[in-house]
Amino acid sequence: MSTQTQIDPQSVPTRTLNTGSKMPAIGLGTFGSDHVTNETVAEAVKAAIDIGYRHIDCASVYGNEAEIGAALKEVIDAGKVSREDLWITSKLWNDKHAEEDVLPSLRQTLADLQLDYLDLYLVHWPFPNFHAKGCDVDSRSELAKPYINENFMKTWRQMEKAVELGLVKNIGTSNMTQAKLEVMLPEAKIKPAVNEMEIHPHFQQQELYDYVVSQGIQPVGFCPIGSPARPERDKTAEDTVDTEDPVLREIAEKHGLHPATLCVKWAEQRGQIPIPFSTNPRNMAANLASVVGDPLTDEEMEALSKIDKNCRLIKGQVFLWKDDQSWEDLWDLDGVIAQ
Ligand SMILES: NC(=O)c1ccc[n+]([C@@H]2O[C@H](COP(=O)([O-])OP(=O)(O)OC[C@H]3O[C@@H](n4cnc5c(N)ncnc54)[C@H](OP(=O)(O)O)[C@@H]3O)[C@@H](O)[C@H]2O)c1
């Protein structure tokens, strides 16, 4: 996978986190699911770095950190970038929330990625199933547990310890809702620097977005294009971002962009950090170029703000812990906090 297109990484905007760290305002997602091989994702990471990406969004559960680590080593050894040039995020999986598992899991990620430190480490989901060690992520785990703040704080203390140990520079949450953050934040010694959450034009989460920003937490938007290639097992068929949406199409056309690229541009301009996945260097380059290109007008941003359909793609059905639950219960906040 090679490409001639290059964008000066220095021209890519950054966001200053509540720790003072500067995080590149767009990253490359790496969830290949089961339709893209680990080797292809690793090739995509190398291509992305060649193009000018400096931010890679990883997770242990994606099962490809070893291949990505080899790719990172290759580009660093080749002198294309230094470790300090890169922003590497990873995430603690749900079966590693137990106090004794957090640091070993982080150390495994560091070993796989062949790094001494991460720029950002996230708790991937607020629903632990740490007593189901090694559970199959594809199947519904009857041992998953609701969010219980006291337990989450034990996990978070270990995340804070990872910062103290110099293993990670920043820590954050992912898939957290306002109700959970409201009980978690007062107890955090180190506030989350980011909350990674699903955001695309058809699922803008304005209320949560505003709350997160009001707390000095940077929103990172996953599935910025609505994850069009994700297999059915990971989403619900009727809900995909409609790139045929007339508003998206019209504005995209005006700017000479593919509607998918417009989703990325809108995301960055709105303020969240989009992390589009792609294995196609042309698409990667278009996405990166869009954030350094001419801004959308206020009217265009306003029009895009109105196409929200409150359409959540990643519903988390696999994390239900009772037979009579619906996926809405997972996001229906308070019911899952105080038990
Ligand atoms: N924290 C969490 O719980 C969580 C959950 C889900 C995802 N994530 C992260 O977010 C990342 C992104 O989400 P995602 O991978 O589900 O979906 P996504 O980024 O919304 O969509 C990726 C798809 O869009 C296509 N695409 C990308 N750029 C394009 C362009 N310019 N034109 C046309 N098509 C384009 C890609 O195809 P090509 O390969 O052909 O370009 C790929 O099939 C993940 O990889 C992962 O790192 C985090």
The ligand as a MOL file (V3000), in Angstrom:
LIG
                    3D

  0  0  0     0  0            999 V3000
M  V30 BEGIN CTAB
M  V30 COUNTS 48 52 0 0 0
M  V30 BEGIN ATOM
M  V30 1 N -14.4400 3.5720 21.7180 0
M  V30 2 C -15.2770 2.7480 21.1350 0
M  V30 3 O -16.1080 2.0730 21.7760 0
M  V30 4 C -15.2370 2.6150 19.6440 0
M  V30 5 C -16.3250 2.0010 18.9830 0
M  V30 6 C -16.2700 1.9280 17.5990 0
M  V30 7 C -15.1940 2.4240 16.8880 0
M  V30 8 N -14.1290 2.9800 17.5750 0 CHG=1
M  V30 9 C -12.9650 3.5290 16.8410 0
M  V30 10 O -13.4550 4.4090 15.8260 0
M  V30 11 C -12.8790 4.0300 14.5740 0
M  V30 12 C -13.7780 4.4430 13.4240 0
M  V30 13 O -15.0210 3.7880 13.4520 0
M  V30 14 P -15.3920 2.6350 12.4160 0
M  V30 15 O -14.1350 1.9940 11.9810 0
M  V30 16 O -16.3880 1.7690 13.0320 0 CHG=-1
M  V30 17 O -16.1320 3.3750 11.2430 0
M  V30 18 P -15.9840 4.7280 10.3760 0
M  V30 19 O -14.6610 5.3500 10.5650 0
M  V30 20 O -17.2020 5.5330 10.6210 0
M  V30 21 O -16.1050 4.1430 8.9020 0
M  V30 22 C -15.0550 3.4200 8.3090 0
M  V30 23 C -15.4820 3.0480 6.8930 0
M  V30 24 O -15.6150 4.2410 6.1110 0
M  V30 25 C -14.9470 4.0750 4.8750 0
M  V30 26 N -14.3230 5.3610 4.5200 0
M  V30 27 C -13.3680 6.0280 5.2390 0
M  V30 28 N -13.0400 7.1820 4.6250 0
M  V30 29 C -13.7900 7.2340 3.4920 0
M  V30 30 C -13.8860 8.1680 2.4350 0
M  V30 31 N -13.1620 9.2900 2.4360 0
M  V30 32 N -14.7450 7.9010 1.4110 0
M  V30 33 C -15.4920 6.7750 1.4270 0
M  V30 34 N -15.4440 5.8480 2.3940 0
M  V30 35 C -14.6060 6.0740 3.4300 0
M  V30 36 C -13.8930 3.0260 5.0950 0
M  V30 37 O -13.6900 2.3100 3.9100 0
M  V30 38 P -12.2280 2.2850 3.1660 0
M  V30 39 O -11.3600 1.4180 4.0050 0
M  V30 40 O -12.5580 1.7040 1.8480 0
M  V30 41 O -11.7610 3.7070 3.0930 0
M  V30 42 C -14.5080 2.1490 6.1730 0
M  V30 43 O -15.2610 1.1160 5.6010 0
M  V30 44 C -12.6620 2.5260 14.7360 0
M  V30 45 O -11.8210 1.9960 13.7430 0
M  V30 46 C -12.1130 2.4790 16.1390 0
M  V30 47 O -10.7330 2.8570 16.1460 0
M  V30 48 C -14.1660 3.1120 18.9280 0
M  V30 END ATOM
M  V30 BEGIN BOND
M  V30 1 1 1 2
M  V30 2 2 2 3
M  V30 3 1 2 4
M  V30 4 1 4 5
M  V30 5 2 4 48
M  V30 6 2 5 6
M  V30 7 1 6 7
M  V30 8 2 7 8
M  V30 9 1 8 9
M  V30 10 1 8 48
M  V30 11 1 9 10
M  V30 12 1 9 46
M  V30 13 1 10 11
M  V30 14 1 11 12
M  V30 15 1 11 44
M  V30 16 1 12 13
M  V30 17 1 13 14
M  V30 18 2 14 15
M  V30 19 1 14 16
M  V30 20 1 14 17
M  V30 21 1 17 18
M  V30 22 2 18 19
M  V30 23 1 18 20
M  V30 24 1 18 21
M  V30 25 1 21 22
M  V30 26 1 22 23
M  V30 27 1 23 24
M  V30 28 1 23 42
M  V30 29 1 24 25
M  V30 30 1 25 26
M  V30 31 1 25 36
M  V30 32 1 26 27
M  V30 33 1 26 35
M  V30 34 2 27 28
M  V30 35 1 28 29
M  V30 36 1 29 30
M  V30 37 2 29 35
M  V30 38 1 30 31
M  V30 39 2 30 32
M  V30 40 1 32 33
M  V30 41 2 33 34
M  V30 42 1 34 35
M  V30 43 1 36 37
M  V30 44 1 36 42
M  V30 45 1 37 38
M  V30 46 2 38 39
M  V30 47 1 38 40
M  V30 48 1 38 41
M  V30 49 1 42 43
M  V30 50 1 44 45
M  V30 51 1 44 46
M  V30 52 1 46 47
M  V30 END BOND
M  V30 END CTAB
M  END
